[in-house]
């Protein structure tokens, strides 16, 4: 099952990003006892809370670290240690994606899209 994931830090593979949204969705179900309202309100909250649910996990990766005399963030240092499988050309193509046209509001748009898709599910 998780053998291939065992070499990565636990914060990269831990499914706790879903806990805040799931708690809100369960609370909506507990208070309303209606599947339709739970799907619309709770599903929307689940999608909107998915990104903020990542903050406690990935927040510590912004701390400074001195490695071999160079000041880096923990995320940069981890990126050097755990090599990604994508080639530089592939990474450059991803960075030129169409979400760059939204002018820095990519996270907000993705959160509301996740809320919409969660409502449909």
Secondary structure as UniProt FT lines:
FT   TURN            3..7
FT   HELIX           10..13
FT   HELIX           15..18
FT   HELIX           19..32
FT   HELIX           35..37
FT   HELIX           38..42
FT   HELIX           43..52
FT   TURN            53..54
FT   HELIX           55..58
FT   HELIX           59..62
FT   STRAND          64..67
FT   TURN            68..69
FT   STRAND          70..73
FT   HELIX           74..81
FT   HELIX           88..95
FT   HELIX           98..102
FT   TURN            103..104
FT   HELIX           106..120
//
